[in-house]
Amino acid sequence: MKEVFVLVQEQLTISHSKGHHLTPIERGKIAGLLAAGKSARQIATELGVCHQTINNELKRGCVQQVKKINGKEQYFNIYAPDTAQIRYEMNRQHCHRPLKFKHITNFLAYFDDHFHQDHWSPDAAVGFAHKHHLFKRTEMVCTKTLYNYIDAQLLEIRNLDLLEKTKRRTQHHWSHKHRRLIGKSIEERPKRVDKRNEFGHFEIDTVVGKRSGHESVLLTFTERKTRFDFIRLIEGKDADSVAYAIKGICAEFGDLIKSITADNGTEFTTLEEALTGVADIYYAHPYSFSERGTNETHNRMIRRYLPKGYSLDTISPKTVALVEA
C-alpha cells in the first residue's frame, strides 16, 4: 500500500501558487503523504505552503470511522480529501459580502427608467445619482456592481441591450517578458524617440491585399515626428522584397533615417543586414500594435482606398502614389 502512495506522490509534482487555495489534486496528495507517514510540516514543505495551512486542512477534512477490533468498536479519525473539498466549497459560498440587490430597488428602478427612456449607460446613471445626491451610498451600487447584476441576469436589461458592450473586444493582457524578438527590443530604443521632437525615426509595416501568399503587397514607412508616409508596391511579403525596397529608400533618403521600428514579422528578418551602417532597427513586442501606433493609423487610412481582399496585383505604382499623396 505504501508503494502505491509513494508512486502517487512522485507523479503529482505540482507547484503551489502563492496566495491560492488548495486544489483537489493537492488534497489528494496530502492524503497520500499522510498514508506514507509524513508529518504536517513535511507535507507543507512538499506542497510549498505554511505548516498551519496543512493543520487547518487536516481539521477541515477530518472524519470519524468505526472499526471492530476483537469484537469491540474503536473510533479512528482520518483525513478524507473529498470531505475536505466539499466543506471548503460550502465555506466559500458564505465568504462573500451579501448582495444589496433587495435593498436598492428604488435605485434599480431609477436606472431602468433612464436606460429605456434616455438611453443612459450604467455609468451615466451612477454618475448622475452621485453628482446630484439622489441616493445615499447604502441605497445604490457602483458601476461595476451594476454591470455584474446585468451579467448575472438579475435585471431585465441584458448585455445585448447595451449600446457599446457587445461591440468592444475582450481585453487581453500580454506578458512581454521572455518573448522572442528578431533583434534589438523596442525597450532599447532611445527615449528621445518617444517624444517625437527629432526627425528621422520611422515605423515600418506591410499591407496585404489578398491573402493568397503570392500577391503584391504595400510597404509603408512612416516618420514619427511629421507623420510623413512612404508607400512602396513590392512583389511579395517576403524578406528579400522588403530588403530591396528599403535599400531603394535608403539610397534616396539614407542621410535622414536614424532609426526604424518594426514588428516581428518574417518579412523583417533581414532588415538589420540591409540597414547596416545606415540606421538602427528596433522590434516591437509581439501583439503590441500600439508601439507602432502612427504606422497602424496610416495603414487604416490606406484601407479606405485599398480594402482587404482587393488584389494589389491590379494596381500600378501611379495609383500607389495617389494614395500616398
Phi, psi and chi 1 to 4 in degrees:
 res  aa     phi    psi   chi1   chi2   chi3   chi4
   1 MET       -  -40.1 -168.8   66.8  176.7      -
   2 LYS   -64.3  -35.2  -74.6 -172.9  176.9 -179.6
   3 GLU   -62.2  -37.5  -66.4  177.4   -3.4      -
   4 VAL   -64.1  -44.7  174.3      -      -      -
   5 PHE   -67.0  -35.2  -76.3  119.6      -      -
   6 VAL   -64.4  -39.1  170.3      -      -      -
   7 LEU   -63.5  -43.8 -179.9   61.3      -      -
   8 VAL   -60.8  -41.1  171.6      -      -      -
   9 GLN   -61.5  -39.4  175.4 -174.3  -13.6      -
  10 GLU   -70.7  -33.9  -69.1  176.2   -8.2      -
  11 GLN   -74.7  -36.1  -69.8  176.7  -16.0      -
  12 LEU   -85.6   65.6  -64.0  175.3      -      -
  13 THR   -91.7   69.2   54.6      -      -      -
  14 ILE  -100.8  154.5   56.5  175.8      -      -
  15 SER  -111.0  129.5   57.8      -      -      -
  16 HIS   -79.1  131.5 -177.3   82.8      -      -
  17 SER   -79.6  131.6  -60.8      -      -      -
  18 LYS   -63.9  133.9 -174.1  175.3 -179.2 -179.0
  19 GLY    88.5   -5.7      -      -      -      -
  20 HIS   -97.5  150.8  -71.9 -131.1      -      -
  21 HIS   -75.3  161.8  -66.6 -174.8      -      -
  22 LEU   -63.9  143.9  -66.5  173.8      -      -
  23 THR   -99.8  164.9   64.7      -      -      -
  24 PRO   -56.3  -36.1  -26.4   34.6      -      -
  25 ILE   -65.1  -41.7  -65.9  176.5      -      -
  26 GLU   -66.2  -35.0  -71.3  174.2  -39.4      -
  27 ARG   -66.3  -37.9  -70.0 -171.1  168.0   90.5
  28 GLY   -64.4  -37.4      -      -      -      -
  29 LYS   -66.8  -37.9 -171.7  174.0 -177.7 -179.1
  30 ILE   -59.6  -44.3  -69.3  171.9      -      -
  31 ALA   -61.4  -41.5      -      -      -      -
  32 GLY   -64.9  -41.4      -      -      -      -
  33 LEU   -68.2  -36.6  -67.1  170.9      -      -
  34 LEU   -62.7  -43.9  -77.4  172.7      -      -
  35 ALA   -64.6  -26.9      -      -      -      -
  36 ALA   -83.2    1.4      -      -      -      -
  37 GLY    89.1   15.6      -      -      -      -
  38 LYS   -78.0  147.6  -60.7  -73.7 -174.4  179.5
  39 SER   -84.0  170.2   67.5      -      -      -
  40 ALA   -61.8  -39.0      -      -      -      -
  41 ARG   -68.6  -38.5  -74.7 -174.6  177.6  -89.1
  42 GLN   -65.7  -37.9  -70.7  173.1  -33.8      -
  43 ILE   -66.1  -41.3  -65.9  171.8      -      -
  44 ALA   -60.5  -40.5      -      -      -      -
  45 THR   -64.6  -41.6  -57.6      -      -      -
  46 GLU   -61.4  -41.1  -72.7  -83.9  -13.3      -
  47 LEU   -88.1  -13.9  -64.7 -177.3      -      -
  48 GLY    76.8   36.2      -      -      -      -
  49 VAL  -126.9  172.0  -61.3      -      -      -
  50 CYS   -70.6  145.3  175.0      -      -      -
  51 HIS   -63.6  -29.0   65.1   89.6      -      -
  52 GLN   -67.3  -29.8 -170.9   57.1   45.7      -
  53 THR   -60.8  -42.3  -60.2      -      -      -
  54 ILE   -67.3  -41.1  -58.5  -59.6      -      -
  55 ASN   -60.3  -44.6  -69.7  -26.2      -      -
  56 ASN   -64.0  -38.7  -65.6  -21.1      -      -
  57 GLU   -66.5  -39.0  177.6   63.1   21.0      -
  58 LEU   -65.0  -36.1  -64.4  178.9      -      -
  59 LYS   -69.4  -40.0  -68.8  178.3 -177.5  177.9
  60 ARG   -64.9  -36.7 -177.1 -174.4  -62.7  114.1
  61 GLY   -99.5   13.8      -      -      -      -
  62 CYS   -75.6  127.8 -179.0      -      -      -
  63 VAL  -128.9  152.8  -65.2      -      -      -
  64 GLN  -102.5  131.7 -162.6  173.5   64.7      -
  65 GLN  -121.6  154.3  -71.2 -170.6  -16.7      -
  66 VAL  -117.3  132.3 -178.0      -      -      -
  67 LYS  -131.5  145.6  -71.1 -174.3  178.7  180.0
  68 LYS   -95.4  119.8  -80.3 -169.1  176.0 -178.0
  69 ILE  -123.8  118.1  -59.7  177.4      -      -
  70 ASN    56.2   38.7  -62.0  -33.4      -      -
  71 GLY    81.7   -0.5      -      -      -      -
  72 LYS  -113.1  141.4  -66.7 -176.9  180.0  179.4
  73 GLU   -81.5  129.4  -68.2 -175.9  -10.7      -
  74 GLN  -126.2  140.6  -65.9 -170.2    9.6      -
  75 TYR  -102.1  136.6  -65.9   89.0      -      -
  76 PHE  -127.9  140.2  -62.6   89.6      -      -
  77 ASN   -99.4  123.4  -69.7  -32.8      -      -
  78 ILE  -128.0  161.3   65.7  166.9      -      -
  79 TYR   -93.0  123.8  172.7   75.2      -      -
  80 ALA  -114.0  109.7      -      -      -      -
  81 PRO   -61.5  -34.0   18.3  -29.4      -      -
  82 ASP   -65.7  -42.5  -67.4  -20.1      -      -
  83 THR   -64.0  -42.0  -58.3      -      -      -
  84 ALA   -61.5  -39.5      -      -      -      -
  85 GLN   -66.7  -41.8 -178.2   65.5   24.0      -
  86 ILE   -63.4  -44.8  -68.5  170.4      -      -
  87 ARG   -65.9  -36.9  -71.5  175.6  179.2  169.7
  88 TYR   -61.6  -46.4  161.9   77.0      -      -
  89 GLU   -64.5  -37.3  -68.2  172.6   -3.2      -
  90 MET   -66.1  -40.9  -68.8  176.4   61.7      -
  91 ASN   -65.4  -35.3  -69.3  -21.2      -      -
  92 ARG   -65.9  -28.9  -73.0  -68.0  -67.8  169.7
  93 GLN   -68.0  -20.4  -68.6  178.1   -0.4      -
  94 HIS  -111.1    9.9  -57.5  -70.3      -      -
  95 CYS   -94.1   -9.8   68.3      -      -      -
  96 HIS   -94.0  165.8   56.9   75.7      -      -
  97 ARG   -67.8  143.5  -67.4  178.5   62.4 -177.7
  98 PRO   -66.8  147.9   22.3  -32.0      -      -
  99 LEU   -65.9  140.2  -73.6  177.0      -      -
 100 LYS   -88.5    2.9  -66.0  171.6   63.9  176.3
 101 PHE   -50.9  -44.8 -172.5   79.6      -      -
 102 LYS   -73.6  -16.4  -63.9 -179.9 -179.5  179.2
 103 HIS  -103.3    3.0  -52.6  -70.3      -      -
 104 ILE  -125.8   34.9   58.2  168.4      -      -
 105 THR   -61.8  -35.6   52.2      -      -      -
 106 ASN   -65.2  -41.7  -69.3  -23.7      -      -
 107 PHE   -65.9  -41.0  170.5   74.6      -      -
 108 LEU   -65.7  -35.5  -65.3  176.9      -      -
 109 ALA   -67.5  -40.2      -      -      -      -
 110 TYR   -60.9  -45.1  146.9   84.3      -      -
 111 PHE   -63.9  -43.5  165.3   60.3      -      -
 112 ASP   -61.5  -42.1 -171.6   76.9      -      -
 113 ASP   -62.9  -49.2  -70.5  -17.3      -      -
 114 HIS   -69.9  -30.5  -76.9  -68.1      -      -
 115 PHE   -65.1  -45.5  179.5   84.2      -      -
 116 HIS   -80.5  -36.0  -72.1  104.2      -      -
 117 GLN   -87.2  -42.4  -64.9  174.9   14.8      -
 118 ASP  -109.1   -1.5  -54.9  -42.7      -      -
 119 HIS    60.3   39.4  -53.6  -69.5      -      -
 120 TRP   -77.0  147.3  -77.3    9.1      -      -
 121 SER   -82.1  164.4   66.7      -      -      -
 122 PRO   -55.9  -40.3  -29.0   36.1      -      -
 123 ASP   -67.3  -37.2 -166.5   41.9      -      -
 124 ALA   -65.3  -40.5      -      -      -      -
 125 ALA   -64.9  -44.2      -      -      -      -
 126 VAL   -65.8  -44.2  172.2      -      -      -
 127 GLY   -62.5  -41.9      -      -      -      -
 128 PHE   -65.9  -40.8 -171.2   86.3      -      -
 129 ALA   -64.1  -38.9      -      -      -      -
 130 HIS   -67.1  -45.6  -84.7  -48.1      -      -
 131 LYS   -64.1  -38.4 -177.1  176.5 -179.8  179.9
 132 HIS  -102.1    8.9  -62.0  -80.4      -      -
 133 HIS    53.5   47.2  -52.7  -71.6      -      -
 134 LEU   -76.3  -28.2  -58.3 -178.8      -      -
 135 PHE  -138.1  153.1  -59.1   92.6      -      -
 136 LYS   -73.9  163.5  -63.7  179.2 -179.0  177.7
 137 ARG   -59.4  -35.3  -67.9  -80.6 -178.7  173.9
 138 THR   -76.8  -11.5   55.7      -      -      -
 139 GLU  -100.1    4.7  -63.0  172.9  -15.0      -
 140 MET  -147.5  175.2   59.2 -178.6  -65.5      -
 141 VAL  -126.1  168.6  -68.0      -      -      -
 142 CYS   -81.1  174.0   66.1      -      -      -
 143 THR   -60.3  -44.4  -57.5      -      -      -
 144 LYS   -60.6  -43.8 -179.5   66.3  171.8   67.6
 145 THR   -65.5  -37.4  -56.8      -      -      -
 146 LEU   -62.9  -41.5 -163.1   53.0      -      -
 147 TYR   -65.0  -36.3  -87.0  111.8      -      -
 148 ASN   -62.5  -39.4  -70.1  -17.2      -      -
 149 TYR   -62.4  -40.6  -71.9  170.2      -      -
 150 ILE   -66.4  -42.7  -64.3  172.3      -      -
 151 ASP   -61.9  -37.7  -68.9  -22.6      -      -
 152 ALA   -81.7    0.4      -      -      -      -
 153 GLN    59.4   39.1  -60.9 -173.4    3.5      -
 154 LEU   -85.6  -14.7  -63.0  177.3      -      -
 155 LEU  -112.7  166.7  -54.6  177.1      -      -
 156 GLU   -72.1  -23.4  -68.4 -176.7    1.7      -
 157 ILE   -74.9  134.3  -60.9  167.5      -      -
 158 ARG  -115.5  167.2  -62.2  -71.8 -174.9  -95.9
 159 ASN   -60.2  -31.2  -79.0  -42.9      -      -
 160 LEU   -65.3  -24.1  -74.6  173.4      -      -
 161 ASP   -79.8  -18.5  -59.2  -35.6      -      -
 162 LEU   -76.6  137.7  -60.1  174.9      -      -
 163 LEU   -70.5  -37.5  -64.2  177.2      -      -
 164 GLU  -106.1  -29.3  -67.8  -69.2  -25.5      -
 165 LYS   -60.5  -42.1 -170.5  169.6 -177.5 -178.6
 166 THR   -73.5  -14.6   53.2      -      -      -
 167 LYS   -87.7  -18.4  -61.6  177.7 -175.5  176.8
 168 ARG   -82.9  141.3  -66.0  176.8 -178.5  171.9
 169 ARG   -78.9  150.5  -66.7 -177.3  178.5 -178.1
 170 THR   -65.7  133.8  -55.9      -      -      -
 171 GLN   -79.6  132.2  -69.9 -174.3   -5.2      -
 172 HIS  -114.8  134.4  -63.0  -78.9      -      -
 173 HIS  -104.4  106.8  -59.5  -77.7      -      -
 174 TRP   -89.7  137.6  -58.0   97.8      -      -
 175 SER   -88.5  121.5  175.1      -      -      -
 176 HIS   -84.0  -10.2  -66.0  156.7      -      -
 177 LYS   -72.4  145.2  -80.9 -168.8  173.3 -177.5
 178 HIS    60.6   20.5  -48.5  -57.0      -      -
 179 ARG   -84.2  134.0  -69.4  -79.0 -170.7  176.4
 180 ARG   -78.6  129.1 -171.3  174.0 -179.5  178.6
 181 LEU  -115.3  153.1  -61.0  174.0      -      -
 182 ILE   -68.8  -41.5  -62.6  172.9      -      -
 183 GLY  -142.6 -140.5      -      -      -      -
 184 LYS   -67.8  136.2  -72.9 -169.2  -68.2 -173.9
 185 SER   -74.4  155.7  170.4      -      -      -
 186 ILE   -62.5  -20.4 -166.9  173.0      -      -
 187 GLU   -65.2  -23.3  -65.2  173.8    1.9      -
 188 GLU   -87.4   -7.4  -58.6  177.3   46.5      -
 189 ARG   -68.2  137.4 -166.9  176.0   69.8  178.2
 190 PRO   -56.1  141.4  -24.6   33.8      -      -
 191 LYS   -64.2  -24.8  -61.3  -60.1 -179.6 -175.7
 192 ARG   -64.6  -23.3   66.1  178.1 -176.5  -84.6
 193 VAL   -65.0  -35.7  179.9      -      -      -
 194 ASP   -64.1  -29.1  -63.5  -26.4      -      -
 195 LYS   -79.0  -14.9  -62.8  179.5 -179.6  178.6
 196 ARG    61.4   26.6  -59.9  178.8 -173.3  -91.9
 197 ASN   -90.3  -13.6  -66.7  -32.4      -      -
 198 GLU  -116.3  132.4 -174.4  178.5   32.8      -
 199 PHE   -80.2  145.8 -179.3   87.7      -      -
 200 GLY   115.5    5.7      -      -      -      -
 201 HIS  -106.1  119.7  -58.9  -73.3      -      -
 202 PHE  -115.0  157.8  -70.6   79.8      -      -
 203 GLU  -120.3  143.5  -62.3  173.9    2.9      -
 204 ILE  -130.5  147.9 -169.0  171.4      -      -
 205 ASP  -163.7  172.3 -162.4   12.8      -      -
 206 THR  -120.1  147.0   52.3      -      -      -
 207 VAL  -117.8  123.2  176.1      -      -      -
 208 VAL  -101.5  140.6  179.4      -      -      -
 209 GLY   -88.2  -89.8      -      -      -      -
 210 LYS   -88.0  141.4  -77.7 -171.4  175.4  179.7
 211 ARG   -91.4   49.6  -67.6 -172.8  175.7  -85.3
 212 SER   -85.4  -18.3   63.5      -      -      -
 213 GLY    92.5  -11.5      -      -      -      -
 214 HIS  -125.6   11.3  -55.7  -71.5      -      -
 215 GLU   -96.3  162.8  -67.0 -119.9  -20.8      -
 216 SER   -67.1  153.4  -60.0      -      -      -
 217 VAL  -134.1  168.5  -58.1      -      -      -
 218 LEU  -101.8  137.4  -63.3  178.8      -      -
 219 LEU  -103.3  120.7  179.4   72.4      -      -
 220 THR  -109.3  138.9   58.9      -      -      -
 221 PHE  -137.8  103.1 -159.8   56.4      -      -
 222 THR  -113.0  129.7  -48.5      -      -      -
 223 GLU   -84.9  133.1 -156.4  -79.9  -40.0      -
 224 ARG   -72.2  -36.9  -74.3  177.7   54.5   83.8
 225 LYS   -75.8  -52.0  179.4 -178.5  178.7 -179.0
 226 THR   -91.8  -13.6   60.5      -      -      -
 227 ARG    65.9   19.4  -84.5   72.5  166.7  178.6
 228 PHE   -70.3  141.3 -177.4   82.2      -      -
 229 ASP  -125.0  124.7 -152.0   27.2      -      -
 230 PHE   -92.2  137.0  -68.0  102.4      -      -
 231 ILE  -128.8  125.8  -54.1  177.4      -      -
 232 ARG  -125.5  136.0  -64.4  -70.4 -175.4  -91.9
 233 LEU   -86.4  118.3 -175.0   65.4      -      -
 234 ILE  -119.5  163.9   60.7  177.1      -      -
 235 GLU   -66.1  -33.3  -68.5 -176.9   -4.3      -
 236 GLY  -167.9  172.7      -      -      -      -
 237 LYS   -90.3   69.0 -169.6  179.0  178.6 -178.8
 238 ASP  -136.5  162.6   57.9   86.7      -      -
 239 ALA   -63.7  -37.1      -      -      -      -
 240 ASP   -66.1  -42.9  -69.2  -21.7      -      -
 241 SER   -64.2  -42.2  -61.3      -      -      -
 242 VAL   -64.7  -44.5  170.2      -      -      -
 243 ALA   -63.1  -40.1      -      -      -      -
 244 TYR   -62.8  -44.4 -177.5   79.4      -      -
 245 ALA   -66.4  -39.3      -      -      -      -
 246 ILE   -65.4  -39.7  -76.1  -65.1      -      -
 247 LYS   -62.8  -35.6  -72.7  178.4 -179.7  177.4
 248 GLY   -66.2  -41.7      -      -      -      -
 249 ILE   -65.6  -41.1  -66.2  173.6      -      -
 250 CYS   -67.3  -31.6  -70.3      -      -      -
 251 ALA   -63.7  -31.5      -      -      -      -
 252 GLU   -89.2  -41.8  -69.0 -174.7   72.0      -
 253 PHE  -126.8   22.9  -50.1  101.7      -      -
 254 GLY   -57.2  -34.3      -      -      -      -
 255 ASP   -67.2  -20.4  -65.2  -20.3      -      -
 256 LEU   -92.1  -17.0  -58.0  176.2      -      -
 257 ILE   -88.9  121.5  -57.9  172.1      -      -
 258 LYS  -108.2  -36.5  -63.8  177.0 -179.1  176.8
 259 SER  -154.2  155.8   75.4      -      -      -
 260 ILE  -133.2  134.7  -61.9  175.7      -      -
 261 THR  -112.9  124.9  -57.2      -      -      -
 262 ALA  -126.0  170.4      -      -      -      -
 263 ASP   -91.5 -171.1   61.2   23.7      -      -
 264 ASN   -97.6   25.3  -75.5  -89.1      -      -
 265 GLY   -65.2  151.8      -      -      -      -
 266 THR   -64.5  -22.0   54.7      -      -      -
 267 GLU   -71.1  -11.8   67.8  -89.7   29.4      -
 268 PHE  -107.1   14.3  -60.4  126.0      -      -
 269 THR   -69.5  -23.5   52.1      -      -      -
 270 THR  -105.6   13.6   58.9      -      -      -
 271 LEU   -61.9  -40.3  -87.8 -174.9      -      -
 272 GLU   -61.9  -38.8  -75.3 -167.1  -80.2      -
 273 GLU   -67.4  -41.8  -63.1  175.8   13.9      -
 274 ALA   -68.4  -26.1      -      -      -      -
 275 LEU  -107.6   14.6  -67.0  166.1      -      -
 276 THR   -58.3  124.4  -58.4      -      -      -
 277 GLY    78.4    1.5      -      -      -      -
 278 VAL  -107.9  -54.6  178.1      -      -      -
 279 ALA  -153.9  160.5      -      -      -      -
 280 ASP   -84.3  142.9  -64.9  -39.1      -      -
 281 ILE  -116.9  131.7  174.6   73.7      -      -
 282 TYR  -125.6  148.5  -58.1   98.3      -      -
 283 TYR  -115.8  129.6  -68.5   92.4      -      -
 284 ALA   -70.6  162.5      -      -      -      -
 285 HIS   -68.6  149.0  -65.0  107.1      -      -
 286 PRO   -57.8  140.4  -25.2   35.0      -      -
 287 TYR    62.7   21.2  -50.8  106.1      -      -
 288 SER  -113.4   74.2  -59.1      -      -      -
 289 PHE   -64.6  -27.6  -49.0  109.7      -      -
 290 SER   -66.1  -19.6   60.6      -      -      -
 291 GLU   -74.1  -11.4  -67.0  178.9  -14.6      -
 292 ARG  -127.4   45.7  -63.5  180.0  -57.6   98.0
 293 GLY   -61.2  -36.9      -      -      -      -
 294 THR   -61.8  -46.7  -54.1      -      -      -
 295 ASN   -65.7  -41.5 -173.7 -113.4      -      -
 296 GLU   -63.2  -38.3  -69.1  -71.7  -15.9      -
 297 THR   -63.9  -42.6  -59.5      -      -      -
 298 HIS   -64.8  -37.1  -79.5   71.0      -      -
 299 ASN   -63.5  -35.1  -68.8  -12.2      -      -
 300 ARG   -65.1  -35.5  -77.7 -158.9  -60.3  -87.4
 301 MET   -66.3  -38.1  -64.7  178.2 -173.3      -
 302 ILE   -61.2  -35.6  -65.9  171.3      -      -
 303 ARG   -63.2  -19.7  -71.1  -63.4 -171.4 -168.1
 304 ARG   -63.7  -33.1  -61.0  175.6 -171.4  174.5
 305 TYR   -98.9  -32.8  -53.3   97.6      -      -
 306 LEU  -127.8   79.4  -55.9  171.0      -      -
 307 PRO   -67.0  164.8   24.9  -33.1      -      -
 308 LYS   -59.5  140.5  -72.1 -176.5  179.0 -179.8
 309 GLY    91.7  -10.4      -      -      -      -
 310 TYR   -82.9  127.9 -172.8   86.9      -      -
 311 SER   -71.6  119.7  176.2      -      -      -
 312 LEU   -80.2   -6.9  -61.7 -178.3      -      -
 313 ASP   -70.0  -18.8  -78.5  -13.3      -      -
 314 THR   -91.0   -3.9   62.2      -      -      -
 315 ILE  -105.8  159.9   65.8  171.9      -      -
 316 SER  -108.6  162.6   64.5      -      -      -
 317 PRO   -55.6  -29.7  -27.0   35.6      -      -
 318 LYS   -65.2  -41.3 -176.1  176.9  179.7 -179.5
 319 THR   -63.2  -41.6  -56.6      -      -      -
 320 VAL   -61.7  -39.1  174.6      -      -      -
 321 ALA   -64.2  -37.2      -      -      -      -
 322 LEU   -65.5  -43.2  -69.3  172.0      -      -
 323 VAL   -63.3  -41.8  173.9      -      -      -
 324 GLU   -60.8  -41.8  179.7 -175.7   80.1      -
 325 ALA   -66.9      -      -      -      -      -
